[in-house]
């Protein structure tokens, strides 16, 4: 791996000074030409898809650390305070945030890279530049990112997705909604843009999670993300455990819907809109009805509240928020 690169932008501190390489692996020729999965937690993680995917990959695929980013320069601790343990009379086990690049090996014996950790709060351009420089040094062949956004869509239909990037063939027959809109930015989106500007290939998947399930763990979204990532990068990614959990969650959702007429009406309305949707230039959004009216917010909120209040997480009270 090329270790010395000259940074010519005088308005920005050297991006690579954010990065500490693992000297034991960075010169391994096997790191060259791999695919890269970008999974930064903190934005657009409806159904906790990113957290589930990251946990599954790191737990199942024997990660090897390639590089660590200086989280002290990137994370606002007062907005997202790290955890520490109090043991009777003293503090211990301070869990500092970590933004890391790993090499993993899939079930087919193919290596790939995973960039993961909390989304930086600060220095996005510098962080994105560091990722671009690493991608160039490692000759990353394709960077694939993903997120999950809450949408007024029913859980009884196929999970929708918006595909973006500079590899349109990876979205053919997959992307279900491609609007023109202003949306809050994320560091992953900036990385995608800067990689493309640098002449590298990038693709991203924004999954559409039913809004009334957005604050709960929804493994169906994680399974879909792994399927899309695996297809794009030619990897065999683990989904068995998440699929089993998804079947259990689906049963819980069905029982909750069956027990509430309000929720049944809400889901039925979303099903009608979903089924009537035809992707064309005239319909700006599948969230709108034929008269361009947004679904009744009070009805949605009350039904969603009733739904979430009835879903109790394992070993605890009903889950009503993030």
C-alpha positions in Angstrom: 0.0 0.0 0.0 1.2 3.5 -0.9 2.0 5.2 2.5 3.1 8.6 1.3 0.7 10.8 -0.6 1.1 14.6 -0.9 -2.0 16.6 0.1 -2.1 19.8 -1.9 -5.3 21.4 -0.5 -3.9 24.2 1.7 -7.4 24.8 3.2 -7.6 21.4 4.7 -5.4 19.5 7.2 -3.8 16.4 5.8 -6.6 13.8 5.6 -4.3 10.8 6.1 -3.2 12.2 9.5 -6.6 11.0 10.7 -5.6 7.4 9.9 -3.5 4.9 11.7 -2.6 1.9 9.6 -2.1 -1.6 11.0 1.5 -2.2 9.9 1.0 -5.9 10.2 -1.4 -6.1 7.3 -1.4 -3.0 5.1 1.4 -4.3 2.8 -0.5 -7.5 2.1 -1.0 -7.8 -1.6 -4.4 -9.4 -0.9 -5.8 -6.1 0.2 -5.6 -4.7 -3.3 -8.6 -4.6 -5.6 -11.2 -5.5 -3.0 -14.8 -4.3 -2.7 -15.6 -1.9 0.2 -18.8 -1.9 2.3 -19.4 1.5 4.0 -21.6 1.1 7.2 -21.5 4.2 9.3 -24.0 4.4 12.1 -25.9 7.5 13.2 -28.0 8.6 10.2 -30.8 7.0 8.2 -30.8 3.8 10.3 -34.5 3.0 10.4 -35.1 -0.5 11.7 -31.5 -0.4 13.0 -30.4 -2.0 9.8 -26.8 -0.6 9.9 -26.2 -1.8 13.4 -27.6 -5.3 12.6 -25.5 -5.6 9.5 -22.3 -4.4 11.2 -22.8 -6.8 14.1 -23.5 -9.8 11.9 -20.5 -9.2 9.6 -18.1 -8.5 12.5 -19.3 -11.5 14.5 -19.4 -14.0 11.6 -16.6 -13.2 9.3 -13.4 -12.9 11.4 -12.5 -9.3 10.9 -8.8 -8.2 10.6 -8.1 -4.5 11.5 -6.6 -2.6 8.6 -6.8 1.0 9.8 -8.3 3.2 12.6 -9.5 6.7 12.3 -8.9 9.4 14.9 -12.3 9.5 16.5 -11.2 12.2 18.9 -11.2 14.6 16.0 -14.3 13.4 14.4 -16.9 12.7 17.1 -18.8 15.2 19.2 -18.8 13.4 22.6 -21.4 15.7 24.2 -24.0 14.9 21.6 -23.2 11.2 21.6 -21.6 10.4 25.0 -19.5 7.3 25.2 -20.4 4.7 27.8 -18.3 3.9 31.0 -18.9 1.3 33.7 -19.2 2.2 37.4 -18.0 -0.6 39.6 -19.2 0.2 43.1 -16.5 2.8 43.9 -14.6 3.4 40.6 -15.1 3.8 36.9 -13.7 1.3 34.4 -14.2 0.0 30.8 -14.5 3.4 29.1 -15.8 2.5 25.6 -14.5 5.2 23.2 -16.0 5.4 19.8 -14.1 3.6 17.1 -14.2 4.2 13.3 -12.3 1.4 11.7 -11.5 -0.3 8.4 -11.5 -4.1 8.5 -10.8 -6.9 6.1 -13.3 -9.7 6.2 -13.7 -13.0 4.4 -17.1 -14.1 3.2 -18.5 -17.7 3.2 -17.0 -18.3 -0.3 -13.5 -17.4 0.8 -13.6 -13.9 -0.8 -12.1 -10.9 1.0 -13.7 -7.5 1.2 -13.3 -4.3 3.2 -15.7 -2.9 5.8 -15.6 0.7 6.9 -17.7 1.0 10.1 -18.3 2.9 13.3 -20.2 6.1 14.2 -20.8 8.6 11.5 -18.4 11.5 12.2 -20.0 14.7 13.6 -17.0 16.8 12.4 -14.6 17.3 9.5 -16.7 15.4 6.9 -14.7 16.7 3.9 -11.4 15.7 5.6 -12.8 12.3 6.6 -14.2 11.7 3.1 -10.8 12.7 1.5 -9.1 10.2 3.8 -11.4 7.4 2.6 -10.9 8.4 -1.0 -7.1 8.3 -0.5 -7.3 4.9 1.2 -9.5 3.6 -1.6 -7.0 4.8 -4.2 -4.1 3.2 -2.4 -5.9 -0.1 -2.0 -7.3 0.1 -5.5 -10.9 -0.5 -4.2 -12.9 -1.8 -7.2 -16.3 -0.8 -5.9 -17.6 1.0 -2.8 -21.1 0.0 -1.6 -23.0 1.9 1.1 -26.5 1.5 2.5 -28.9 3.1 4.8 -32.6 2.7 5.8 -35.1 5.5 5.9 -38.6 5.5 7.5 -41.4 5.6 5.0 -45.2 5.4 5.1 -45.2 2.0 3.4 -46.7 -1.4 4.6 -44.7 -4.2 6.0 -46.8 -6.6 4.0 -45.2 -5.7 0.7 -41.7 -6.1 -0.7 -39.2 -3.8 0.9 -38.5 -0.9 -1.4 -35.1 0.6 -2.2 -33.6 3.6 -3.9 -30.3 2.8 -5.7 -27.8 5.6 -6.4 -24.2 5.9 -7.6 -22.4 5.7 -10.9 -23.1 2.0 -11.7 -26.7 2.2 -13.1 -26.7 -1.5 -14.0 -26.6 -2.3 -10.3 -30.0 -0.6 -9.9 -31.8 -2.0 -12.9 -34.9 -4.0 -11.9 -34.1 -3.2 -8.2 -34.7 0.5 -7.5 -38.4 1.1 -6.7 -38.4 4.9 -6.2 -36.0 7.5 -7.6 -37.3 11.0 -6.7 -35.8 14.4 -7.1 -35.7 15.9 -3.6 -33.7 17.8 -1.0 -32.7 15.5 1.9 -30.5 15.8 5.0 -26.9 14.7 4.0 -24.9 12.0 5.5 -21.1 11.3 5.6 -21.7 8.1 3.6 -23.4 10.1 0.9 -20.5 12.5 0.8 -18.0 9.6 0.6 -20.0 8.3 -2.4 -19.9 11.6 -4.1 -16.2 12.2 -3.5 -15.3 8.6 -4.7 -17.2 9.2 -7.9 -15.5 12.5 -8.4 -12.2 10.8 -8.0 -13.0 8.4 -10.8 -13.9 5.4 -8.6 -17.1 3.2 -8.7 -19.7 3.6 -6.0 -23.2 2.4 -5.4 -25.6 3.0 -2.5 -28.8 1.4 -1.3 -31.4 3.4 0.7 -34.0 0.9 2.0 -37.6 1.9 2.7 -38.6 0.7 6.2 -42.2 1.1 7.3 -42.2 4.1 9.5 -44.1 2.4 12.3 -41.3 -0.1 12.6 -38.4 2.4 12.3 -37.6 2.7 16.0 -37.6 -1.0 16.5 -35.1 -3.7 15.4 -36.4 -4.8 11.9 -34.1 -7.6 10.7 -35.9 -7.7 7.3 -34.1 -4.5 6.4 -30.7 -5.9 7.4 -31.3 -9.0 5.3 -32.2 -6.9 2.3 -29.1 -4.8 2.8 -26.9 -7.9 2.9 -28.5 -9.2 -0.2 -28.0 -6.0 -2.1 -24.4 -5.6 -0.9 -23.6 -9.2 -1.7 -25.0 -9.0 -5.2 -23.2 -5.8 -6.0 -19.8 -7.0 -4.7 -20.1 -10.7 -5.6 -20.0 -11.8 -2.0 -21.7 -14.5 0.0 -22.8 -12.6 3.1 -24.4 -14.3 6.2 -28.1 -13.9 6.6 -29.3 -17.1 8.2 -29.5 -15.8 11.8 -31.1 -12.5 10.7 -33.7 -14.4 8.6 -34.6 -16.6 11.6 -35.1 -13.5 13.7 -37.1 -11.8 10.9 -39.5 -14.7 10.9 -40.1 -14.3 14.6 -40.5 -10.6 14.3 -42.9 -11.0 11.4 -45.1 -13.2 13.6 -45.1 -10.6 16.4 -46.1 -7.9 13.9 -48.9 -10.0 12.5 -50.3 -10.6 15.9 -50.1 -6.9 16.8 -51.9 -5.9 13.6 -54.6 -8.5 14.2 -55.2 -7.1 17.6 -55.9 -3.5 16.6 -58.4 -2.2 14.1 -56.6 1.2 14.0 -53.4 -0.5 12.9 -55.3 -2.7 10.4 -56.8 0.5 8.8 -53.4 2.2 8.6 -51.7 -0.8 7.0 -54.6 -1.2 4.6 -54.2 2.4 3.5 -50.5 2.0 2.9 -51.2 -1.2 1.0 -53.6 0.6 -1.3 -51.1 3.4 -2.0 -48.3 1.0 -2.5 -50.3 -1.2 -4.9 -51.6 1.8 -6.9 -48.1 3.3 -7.3 -46.8 3.5 -10.8 -43.3 4.9 -11.2 -43.6 7.8 -13.7 -42.5 11.4 -13.9 -45.9 12.7 -12.9 -46.2 11.1 -9.5 -43.6 12.9 -7.3 -43.8 10.4 -4.5 -45.4 7.1 -3.6 -46.1 8.7 -0.3 -48.8 10.9 -2.0 -52.3 9.9 -3.0 -53.7 10.7 -6.4 -54.7 14.2 -5.2 -51.1 14.8 -4.0 -52.3 14.8 -0.4 -49.9 13.6 2.3 -51.4 10.8 4.4 -53.1 12.1 7.5 -50.3 12.7 10.0 -52.6 12.4 13.1 -54.0 9.1 11.9 -50.5 7.8 11.1 -49.0 8.9 14.4 -51.8 7.5 16.6 -51.7 4.2 14.8 -48.0 4.0 14.9 -48.0 4.8 18.6 -50.5 2.1 19.3 -48.5 -0.3 17.3 -45.2 0.4 19.0 -46.7 0.5 22.5 -47.9 -3.0 22.0 -44.5 -4.4 21.0 -42.4 -5.3 24.0 -38.7 -6.0 23.4 -37.2 -9.2 24.9 -37.0 -8.9 28.7 -38.4 -5.4 28.9 -41.3 -3.0 28.7 -43.0 -2.0 25.5 -40.7 -0.1 23.1 -41.9 3.3 22.1 -38.9 5.0 20.7 -35.2 5.0 19.8 
